[in-house]
Amino acid sequence: QVQLVESGGGLVQPGGSLRLSCAASGSIISIRTMGWYRQAPGKERDLVAAITSGSSTDYADSVKGRFTISRDNAKNTVYLQMNSLRPDDTAVYYCNADLLVRGTYRWLEVWGQGTAVTVSS
C-alpha cells in the first residue's frame, strides 16, 4: 500500500507565507512527477505546481513568482513554499504523485487527503 501524507496548511493573513509538505510512503520503487492541486469551494480542482523527477517545474499563472515547488528525492517528499498569499489562494490543497509500486511494477496515480489553507485577516 502506498500513500501521500500532506502537512503544513492553516490560517494565514494576506501577504503571509506557508510551506506545505507531502511525503510518499509505502512500497515505492520510483516517483515520476509530483504536484500540488487546489480546490476552492464550488470550483474544480486545478493544478497549482508540478515538478518532474528531473526537477523541471510548471506553475499556474496565478501563482508564478509567489509559489515555489521543490522535492527531496531521498525523502520522497515534495514541498510547496507559498509567499505573498492572497484571499483567493484559499482552498484545500492536494498532493499528487505518479508512483511505481513494488510488486505490481505499475505506475499508479495517488492523491493525498488534502490540507486546508485559509488566507484571511
DSSP file with accessible surface (Angstrom, degrees, kcal/mol):
  #  RESIDUE AA STRUCTURE BP1 BP2  ACC     N-H-->O    O-->H-N    N-H-->O    O-->H-N    TCO  KAPPA ALPHA  PHI   PSI    X-CA   Y-CA   Z-CA
    1    1 A Q              0   0  198      0, 0.0    26,-0.7     0, 0.0     2,-0.3   0.000 360.0 360.0 360.0 140.5    0.0    0.0    0.0
    2    2 A V  E     +A   26   0A  20     24,-0.2     2,-0.3    25,-0.1    24,-0.2  -0.917 360.0 173.9-123.9 153.4    1.2    3.5   -0.8
    3    3 A Q  E     -A   25   0A 101     22,-2.1    22,-2.5    -2,-0.3     2,-0.4  -0.993  26.2-136.0-154.4 159.5    0.0    6.8    0.4
    4    4 A L  E     -A   24   0A   5    107,-0.4   109,-0.6    -2,-0.3     2,-0.5  -0.981  19.1-164.1-116.0 130.7    0.7   10.6    0.4
    5    5 A V  E     -A   23   0A  66     18,-2.2    18,-2.3    -2,-0.4     2,-0.2  -0.967   6.6-161.1-121.4 119.2    0.5   12.5    3.6
    6    6 A E  E     +A   22   0A   9     -2,-0.5     2,-0.3    16,-0.2    16,-0.2  -0.630  13.8 168.1 -96.3 155.9    0.3   16.3    3.5
    7    7 A S  E     +A   21   0A  65     14,-2.2    14,-2.7    -2,-0.2   108,-0.1  -0.971  41.5  67.3-155.0 163.1    1.0   18.8    6.3
    8    8 A G        +     0   0   35     -2,-0.3    11,-0.3     1,-0.3    14,-0.0   0.365  60.2 131.0 108.7  -4.2    1.5   22.5    6.7
    9    9 A G        +     0   0   28     12,-0.1     2,-0.3     9,-0.1    -1,-0.3  -0.163  24.2 113.4 -73.0 173.8   -1.9   24.0    6.0
   10   10 A G  E     -d  117   0B  30    106,-1.1   108,-2.7   105,-0.1     2,-0.4  -0.982  63.1 -43.7 159.0-165.1   -3.6   26.5    8.2
   11   11 A L  E     +d  118   0B 130     -2,-0.3     2,-0.3   106,-0.2   108,-0.2  -0.846  53.3 167.9-101.3 131.5   -4.8   30.1    8.6
   12   12 A V  E     -d  119   0B  23    106,-2.7   108,-2.2    -2,-0.4     3,-0.1  -0.986  33.1-113.1-142.5 150.9   -2.6   32.9    7.5
   13   13 A Q    >   -     0   0  135     -2,-0.3     3,-2.4   106,-0.2    72,-0.2  -0.464  50.6 -81.2 -79.3 154.6   -3.1   36.6    6.9
   14   14 A P  T 3  S+     0   0   58      0, 0.0    72,-0.2     0, 0.0    -1,-0.1  -0.295 121.0  27.5 -53.5 137.2   -2.9   38.2    3.4
   15   15 A G  T 3  S+     0   0   55     70,-3.5    69,-0.6     1,-0.3    71,-0.1   0.270 100.6 117.9  90.0  -9.8    0.7   38.7    2.5
   16   16 A G    <   -     0   0   21     -3,-2.4    69,-2.3    69,-0.3     2,-0.3  -0.086  56.6-122.2 -82.7-175.4    1.9   35.9    4.7
   17   17 A S        +     0   0   62     66,-0.2     2,-0.3    67,-0.2    66,-0.2  -0.928  20.9 179.9-131.2 152.4    3.6   32.6    3.9
   18   18 A L  E     - B   0  82A  35     64,-2.2    64,-3.4    -2,-0.3     2,-0.5  -0.979  15.9-147.1-143.9 153.9    3.1   28.9    4.4
   19   19 A R  E     - B   0  81A 129     -2,-0.3     2,-0.3   -11,-0.3    62,-0.2  -0.982  13.3-160.1-125.7 119.8    5.0   25.8    3.5
   20   20 A L  E     - B   0  80A   0     60,-2.7    60,-2.3    -2,-0.5     2,-0.3  -0.752   5.8-164.8 -95.5 145.2    3.2   22.6    2.6
   21   21 A S  E     -AB   7  79A  28    -14,-2.7   -14,-2.2    -2,-0.3     2,-0.4  -0.950   7.4-172.0-127.0 150.2    4.9   19.2    2.7
   22   22 A a  E     -AB   6  78A   0     56,-1.9    56,-2.4    -2,-0.3     2,-0.5  -0.938   6.0-166.1-144.8 118.6    3.8   15.9    1.2
   23   23 A A  E     -AB   5  77A  41    -18,-2.3   -18,-2.2    -2,-0.4     2,-0.4  -0.905   9.7-147.6-110.2 130.5    5.6   12.7    1.9
   24   24 A A  E     +A    4   0A   8     52,-2.9     2,-0.3    -2,-0.5   -20,-0.2  -0.781  24.4 175.0 -93.2 138.0    5.1    9.5   -0.1
   25   25 A S  E     +A    3   0A  51    -22,-2.5   -22,-2.1    -2,-0.4     2,-0.3  -0.946  27.4  55.2-141.1 161.7    5.4    6.2    1.8
   26   26 A G  E    S-A    2   0A  50     -2,-0.3     2,-2.1   -24,-0.2   -24,-0.2  -0.771 100.5 -16.7 116.5-161.7    4.9    2.5    1.2
   27   27 A S  S    S+     0   0   54    -26,-0.7    75,-3.0    -2,-0.3     2,-0.5  -0.476  79.9 159.6 -84.9  74.9    6.3    0.0   -1.3
   28   28 A I  E     +E  101   0B  17     -2,-2.1    73,-0.2    73,-0.2     3,-0.1  -0.836  26.9 177.2-105.8 130.0    7.6    2.6   -3.8
   29   29 A I  E    S-     0   0B  65     71,-3.6     2,-0.3    -2,-0.5    -1,-0.2   0.828  72.2 -11.0 -92.4 -43.4   10.3    1.9   -6.4
   30   30 A S  E     -E  100   0B  53     70,-1.0    70,-3.1    46,-0.0     2,-0.4  -0.986  54.9-142.0-154.7 159.5   10.3    5.2   -8.1
   31   31 A I  E     -E   99   0B  10     -2,-0.3    68,-0.2    68,-0.2     3,-0.1  -0.996  14.2-177.3-129.5 128.9    8.4    8.5   -8.3
   32   32 A R  E     +     0   0B 108     66,-2.7     2,-0.1    -2,-0.4    -1,-0.1   0.494  62.6   2.2 -90.0-120.3    7.8   10.5  -11.5
   33   33 A T  E     -     0   0B  47     19,-0.1    65,-1.8    64,-0.1     2,-0.4  -0.415  62.1-167.6 -72.2 138.9    6.0   13.8  -11.4
   34   34 A M  E     +EF  97  51B   1     17,-2.6    17,-3.0    63,-0.2     2,-0.3  -0.958  17.3 166.6-120.3 145.8    4.8   15.2   -8.1
   35   35 A G  E     -EF  96  50B   1     61,-3.0    61,-2.4    -2,-0.4     2,-0.4  -0.949  32.7-125.3-154.1 169.7    2.4   18.1   -7.9
   36   36 A W  E     -EF  95  49B   0     13,-3.0    12,-3.1    -2,-0.3    13,-1.8  -0.988  24.3-179.9-121.8 133.9    0.1   20.2   -5.9
   37   37 A Y  E     -EF  94  47B  60     57,-2.9    57,-2.9    -2,-0.4     2,-0.3  -0.842   9.4-155.0-121.6 162.8   -3.5   20.9   -6.9
   38   38 A R  E     -EF  93  46B  35      8,-2.4     8,-2.8    -2,-0.3     2,-0.4  -0.992   7.2-163.2-142.1 152.0   -6.1   23.0   -5.1
   39   39 A Q  E     -E   92   0B  65     53,-2.2    53,-2.2    -2,-0.3     6,-0.2  -0.959   7.4-162.1-137.1 114.5   -9.9   23.1   -4.9
   40   40 A A    >   -     0   0   26      4,-0.5     3,-2.4    -2,-0.4    51,-0.1  -0.565  46.8 -73.7 -87.9 158.8  -11.8   26.1   -3.7
   41   41 A P  T 3  S+     0   0  118      0, 0.0    -1,-0.1     0, 0.0     3,-0.1  -0.266 119.5   6.0 -55.7 129.2  -15.4   25.8   -2.6
   42   42 A G  T 3  S+     0   0   91      1,-0.3     2,-0.3    -3,-0.1    -2,-0.0   0.528 114.0  99.9  77.6   5.9  -17.7   25.4   -5.6
   43   43 A K  S <  S-     0   0  146     -3,-2.4    -1,-0.3     1,-0.1     2,-0.1  -0.765  75.1 -98.5-121.8 167.9  -14.8   25.2   -8.0
   44   44 A E        -     0   0  149     -2,-0.3     2,-0.5    -3,-0.1    -4,-0.5  -0.372  43.6 -97.1 -78.8 162.9  -12.9   22.5   -9.8
   45   45 A R        -     0   0   88     -6,-0.2     2,-0.3    -2,-0.1    -6,-0.2  -0.700  50.1-171.3 -80.5 125.1   -9.6   21.1   -8.7
   46   46 A D  E     -F   38   0B  89     -8,-2.8    -8,-2.4    -2,-0.5     2,-0.2  -0.883  27.3-101.3-122.5 151.7   -6.8   22.8  -10.6
   47   47 A L  E     +F   37   0B  54     -2,-0.3   -10,-0.3   -10,-0.2     3,-0.1  -0.464  32.7 175.6 -68.3 133.8   -3.1   22.4  -10.9
   48   48 A V  E     -     0   0B   1    -12,-3.1    12,-2.6     1,-0.4     2,-0.3   0.797  65.2 -23.4-100.5 -51.1   -1.0   24.7   -8.8
   49   49 A A  E     -FG  36  59B   0    -13,-1.8   -13,-3.0    10,-0.2    -1,-0.4  -0.984  55.3-165.3-161.3 151.9    2.5   23.5   -9.5
   50   50 A A  E     -FG  35  58B  16      8,-2.3     8,-2.0    -2,-0.3     2,-0.4  -0.980   2.0-163.9-142.1 154.3    4.3   20.3  -10.6
   51   51 A I  E     -FG  34  57B   7    -17,-3.0   -17,-2.6    -2,-0.3     6,-0.2  -0.997  13.6-141.3-141.7 132.3    7.9   19.0  -10.6
   52   52 A T    >   -     0   0   49      4,-2.5     3,-2.1    -2,-0.4   -19,-0.1  -0.311  36.1 -98.6 -84.6 174.7    9.3   16.1  -12.5
   53   53 A S  T 3  S+     0   0   71      1,-0.3    -1,-0.1     2,-0.1    20,-0.1   0.772 128.0  53.6 -64.9 -22.7   11.9   13.6  -11.3
   54   54 A G  T 3  S-     0   0   59      2,-0.1    -1,-0.3     0, 0.0   -22,-0.0   0.291 122.4-108.6 -93.6   9.2   14.5   15.8  -13.1
   55   55 A S    <   +     0   0   71     -3,-2.1     2,-0.3     1,-0.3    -2,-0.1   0.646  65.7 150.6  74.3  19.4   13.3   18.9  -11.2
   56   56 A S        -     0   0   80      1,-0.0    -4,-2.5     2,-0.0     2,-0.3  -0.655  32.0-153.1 -75.0 140.8   11.6   20.6  -14.2
   57   57 A T  E     -G   51   0B  70     -2,-0.3     2,-0.3    -6,-0.2    -6,-0.2  -0.816  20.1-170.0-122.4 157.4    8.8   22.7  -12.9
   58   58 A D  E     -G   50   0B  91     -8,-2.0    -8,-2.3    -2,-0.3     2,-0.3  -0.990  10.9-169.5-143.4 139.7    5.5   24.1  -14.1
   59   59 A Y  E     -G   49   0B  44     -2,-0.3   -10,-0.2   -10,-0.2     2,-0.1  -0.964  28.3-110.2-131.7 149.0    3.2   26.6  -12.4
   60   60 A A    >>  -     0   0   26    -12,-2.6     3,-1.7    -2,-0.3     4,-0.9  -0.479  37.2-118.5 -66.6 146.1   -0.3   28.0  -12.8
   61   61 A D  G >4 S+     0   0  131      1,-0.3     3,-0.6     2,-0.2    -1,-0.1   0.854 111.0  62.8 -57.2 -34.3   -0.1   31.6  -14.0
   62   62 A S  G 34 S+     0   0   53      1,-0.2    -1,-0.3     3,-0.0   -14,-0.0   0.663 110.8  36.5 -69.5 -16.0   -1.9   32.8  -10.8
   63   63 A V  G X> S+     0   0    0     -3,-1.7     4,-2.4   -15,-0.2     3,-2.3   0.473  81.4 126.6-115.6  -3.8    1.0   31.6   -8.6
   64   64 A K  T << S+     0   0  116     -4,-0.9     4,-0.1    -3,-0.6    -3,-0.0  -0.306  81.6  15.4 -58.2 133.3    4.0   32.3  -10.7
   65   65 A G  T 34 S+     0   0   87      2,-0.4    -1,-0.3     1,-0.1     3,-0.1   0.284 126.1  59.5  86.1 -11.6    6.6   34.4   -8.7
   66   66 A R  T <4 S+     0   0   27     -3,-2.3    17,-1.9     1,-0.2     2,-0.3   0.690  98.5  50.9-114.7 -36.3    4.8   33.7   -5.4
   67   67 A F  E  <  -C   82   0A   5     -4,-2.4    -2,-0.4    15,-0.2     2,-0.4  -0.828  59.7-165.6-108.2 148.1    4.9   29.9   -5.0
   68   68 A T  E     -C   81   0A  74     13,-2.5    13,-3.0    -2,-0.3     2,-0.4  -0.992   4.8-157.9-134.2 126.6    7.9   27.6   -5.3
   69   69 A I  E     +C   80   0A   5     -2,-0.4     2,-0.3    11,-0.2    11,-0.2  -0.814  21.1 161.6-100.9 141.9    7.7   23.8   -5.7
   70   70 A S  E     -C   79   0A  49      9,-1.8     9,-3.1    -2,-0.4     2,-0.3  -0.949  18.8-151.1-149.2 166.7   10.7   21.6   -4.7
   71   71 A R  E     -C   78   0A  30     -2,-0.3     2,-0.6     7,-0.3     7,-0.2  -0.993  13.8-148.3-145.0 152.6   11.3   18.0   -3.9
   72   72 A D  E >>> -C   77   0A  52      5,-3.0     5,-1.9    -2,-0.3     3,-0.9  -0.937  13.4-169.7-118.0 101.7   13.7   15.8   -1.9
   73   73 A N  G >45S+     0   0   80     -2,-0.6     3,-0.6     1,-0.3    -1,-0.1   0.821  84.7  59.4 -65.7 -30.4   14.0   12.5   -3.7
   74   74 A A  G 345S+     0   0   95      1,-0.2    -1,-0.3    -3,-0.1    -2,-0.0   0.809 115.4  35.6 -66.6 -27.5   15.9   10.9   -0.8
   75   75 A K  G <45S-     0   0  136     -3,-0.9    -1,-0.2     2,-0.2   -51,-0.2   0.355 104.1-126.7-105.5   2.6   12.8   11.5    1.4
   76   76 A N  T <<5 +     0   0   55     -3,-0.6   -52,-2.9    -4,-0.5     2,-0.4   0.894  66.2 137.5  51.7  43.0   10.2   11.0   -1.3
   77   77 A T  E   < -BC  23  72A  14     -5,-1.9    -5,-3.0   -54,-0.2     2,-0.4  -0.948  41.9-162.6-127.8 140.3    8.8   14.4   -0.3
   78   78 A V  E     -BC  22  71A   0    -56,-2.4   -56,-1.9    -2,-0.4     2,-0.3  -0.931  12.0-160.2-119.6 145.3    7.5   17.4   -2.3
   79   79 A Y  E     -BC  21  70A  30     -9,-3.1    -9,-1.8    -2,-0.4     2,-0.4  -0.887  11.4-159.0-123.0 154.3    7.2   20.9   -0.9
   80   80 A L  E     -BC  20  69A   0    -60,-2.3   -60,-2.7    -2,-0.3     2,-0.6  -0.921   8.2-162.2-133.9 107.7    5.2   24.0   -1.8
   81   81 A Q  E     -BC  19  68A  62    -13,-3.0   -13,-2.5    -2,-0.4     2,-0.6  -0.828  11.5-166.4 -87.9 120.3    6.5   27.3   -0.5
   82   82 A M  E     +BC  18  67A   0    -64,-3.4   -64,-2.2    -2,-0.6     2,-0.3  -0.943  11.0 173.2-115.9 116.2    3.7   29.8   -0.7
   83   83 A N        +     0   0   57    -17,-1.9   -66,-0.2    -2,-0.6   -67,-0.2  -0.765  59.3  24.4-116.0 164.4    4.6   33.5   -0.3
   84   84 A S  S    S-     0   0   67    -69,-0.6    -1,-0.2    -2,-0.3   -68,-0.2   0.907  84.2-161.0  49.9  47.3    2.6   36.7   -0.7
   85   85 A L        -     0   0    2    -69,-2.3   -70,-3.5    -3,-0.2   -69,-0.3  -0.286   7.6-161.1 -65.3 145.2   -0.6   34.8    0.0
   86   86 A R    >   -     0   0   95    -72,-0.2     3,-2.4   -71,-0.1     4,-0.3  -0.851  33.0-107.3-123.1 158.4   -3.9   36.3   -1.1
   87   87 A P  G >  S+     0   0   79      0, 0.0     3,-1.8     0, 0.0    32,-0.4   0.847 117.9  62.1 -55.3 -32.6   -7.5   35.5   -0.1
   88   88 A D  G 3  S+     0   0  101      1,-0.3   -48,-0.1   -48,-0.0    -3,-0.0   0.498  89.3  70.0 -77.6   2.2   -8.1   33.9   -3.5
   89   89 A D  G <  S+     0   0    0     -3,-2.4    -1,-0.3    30,-0.1     2,-0.2   0.503  71.3 120.2 -85.6  -6.4   -5.4   31.3   -2.6
   90   90 A T    <   +     0   0   43     -3,-1.8     2,-0.3    -4,-0.3    28,-0.2  -0.414  40.8 105.9 -61.9 125.0   -7.9   29.9    0.0
   91   91 A A  E    S- H   0 117B   7     26,-2.0    26,-2.8    -2,-0.2     2,-0.5  -0.966  75.9 -80.1-177.8 172.0   -8.6   26.3   -0.9
   92   92 A V  E     -EH  39 116B  48    -53,-2.2   -53,-2.2    -2,-0.3     2,-0.5  -0.882  47.2-145.9 -91.0 127.6   -7.9   22.7    0.0
   93   93 A Y  E     -EH  38 115B   0     22,-3.2    22,-2.2    -2,-0.5     2,-0.4  -0.850  13.4-163.5-101.5 129.2   -4.5   21.7   -1.4
   94   94 A Y  E     -E   37   0B  40    -57,-2.9   -57,-2.9    -2,-0.5     2,-0.3  -0.921  11.2-140.0-115.8 136.7   -4.0   18.2   -2.6
   95   95 A a  E     -E   36   0B   0     -2,-0.4    17,-2.4   -59,-0.2     2,-0.3  -0.674  21.5-172.1 -89.1 146.6   -0.7   16.4   -3.3
   96   96 A N  E     +EI  35 111B   8    -61,-2.4   -61,-3.0    -2,-0.3     2,-0.3  -0.995   7.1 170.8-141.2 141.9   -0.4   14.2   -6.3
   97   97 A A  E     -EI  34 110B   0     13,-2.0    13,-2.7    -2,-0.3     2,-0.7  -0.995  32.8-130.9-152.5 150.0    2.2   11.8   -7.5
   98   98 A D  E     - I   0 109B  38    -65,-1.8   -66,-2.7    -2,-0.3     2,-0.4  -0.915  37.6-171.2 -98.8 114.6    2.9    9.1  -10.1
   99   99 A L  E     -EI  31 108B   0      9,-3.0     9,-3.0    -2,-0.7     2,-0.7  -0.890  25.7-142.9-115.9 136.0    4.4    6.1   -8.2
  100  100 A L  E     -EI  30 107B  30    -70,-3.1   -71,-3.6    -2,-0.4   -70,-1.0  -0.878  31.8-146.6 -92.8 115.2    5.9    2.9   -9.4
  101  101 A V  E >>> -EI  28 106B  17      5,-2.0     4,-2.6    -2,-0.7     5,-0.6  -0.723  10.1-118.5 -96.1 129.8    4.7    0.4   -6.9
  102  102 A R  T 345S+     0   0  138    -75,-3.0     2,-0.6    -2,-0.5   -75,-0.1  -0.313  97.5  19.1 -61.8 139.1    6.8   -2.6   -5.8
  103  103 A G  T 345S+     0   0   61      1,-0.1    -1,-0.2     2,-0.0    -2,-0.0  -0.279 125.8  52.9  94.8 -47.3    5.2   -5.9   -6.6
  104  104 A T  T <45S-     0   0   77     -2,-0.6    -2,-0.2    -3,-0.5    -1,-0.1   0.779  84.0-154.3 -87.1 -31.1    2.8   -4.5   -9.2
  105  105 A Y  T  <5 +     0   0  156     -4,-2.6     2,-0.4     1,-0.2    -3,-0.1   0.855  52.7 126.0  53.2  39.0    5.5   -2.8  -11.3
  106  106 A R  E   < -I  101   0B 173     -5,-0.6    -5,-2.0    -7,-0.1     2,-0.4  -0.944  67.6-114.7-123.3 147.7    2.8   -0.4  -12.5
  107  107 A W  E     -I  100   0B  94     -2,-0.4     2,-0.4    -7,-0.2    -7,-0.2  -0.693  36.3-168.8 -80.7 131.9    2.7    3.3  -12.4
  108  108 A L  E     -I   99   0B  80     -9,-3.0    -9,-3.0    -2,-0.4     2,-0.6  -0.979  19.4-137.3-126.7 130.5   -0.1    4.5  -10.1
  109  109 A E  E     -I   98   0B 108     -2,-0.4     2,-0.4   -11,-0.2   -11,-0.2  -0.778  30.5-172.1 -86.6 124.6   -1.5    8.0   -9.7
  110  110 A V  E     -I   97   0B  17    -13,-2.7   -13,-2.0    -2,-0.6     2,-0.4  -0.924  10.7-157.2-123.5 142.6   -2.0    8.7   -6.0
  111  111 A W  E     -I   96   0B  89     -2,-0.4  -107,-0.4   -15,-0.2   -15,-0.2  -0.907  13.9-131.1-115.9 146.5   -3.7   11.6   -4.2
  112  112 A G        -     0   0    9    -17,-2.4  -107,-0.2    -2,-0.4     3,-0.1  -0.278  31.7-105.1 -81.5 177.9   -3.2   12.9   -0.7
  113  113 A Q        -     0   0  116   -109,-0.6   -19,-0.1     1,-0.1  -108,-0.1   0.636  62.5-112.3 -84.0 -12.5   -6.1   13.6    1.7
  114  114 A G        -     0   0   14      1,-0.1     2,-0.4   -19,-0.0   -20,-0.2   0.142  19.1-131.4  96.7 147.0   -5.8   17.4    1.3
  115  115 A T  E     - H   0  93B  22    -22,-2.2   -22,-3.2  -108,-0.1     2,-0.3  -0.999  23.5-123.7-135.8 133.4   -4.8   20.1    3.7
  116  116 A A  E     - H   0  92B  55     -2,-0.4  -106,-1.1   -24,-0.2     2,-0.5  -0.589  21.0-169.7 -84.1 135.0   -6.8   23.3    4.1
  117  117 A V  E     -dH  10  91B   1    -26,-2.8   -26,-2.0    -2,-0.3     2,-0.5  -0.993   4.2-174.6-121.5 124.0   -5.2   26.7    3.5
  118  118 A T  E     -d   11   0B  58   -108,-2.7  -106,-2.7    -2,-0.5     2,-0.7  -0.986   7.5-166.5-122.1 123.9   -7.2   29.8    4.6
  119  119 A V  E     +d   12   0B   4     -2,-0.5     2,-0.3   -32,-0.4  -106,-0.2  -0.933  35.1 130.0-111.9 109.7   -6.0   33.3    3.8
  120  120 A S              0   0   65   -108,-2.2    -2,-0.1    -2,-0.7   -34,-0.0  -0.990 360.0 360.0-159.0 148.3   -7.9   35.9    5.8
  121  121 A S              0   0  130     -2,-0.3  -108,-0.1  -108,-0.2    -1,-0.1   0.422 360.0 360.0 -93.9 360.0   -7.4   38.8    8.0
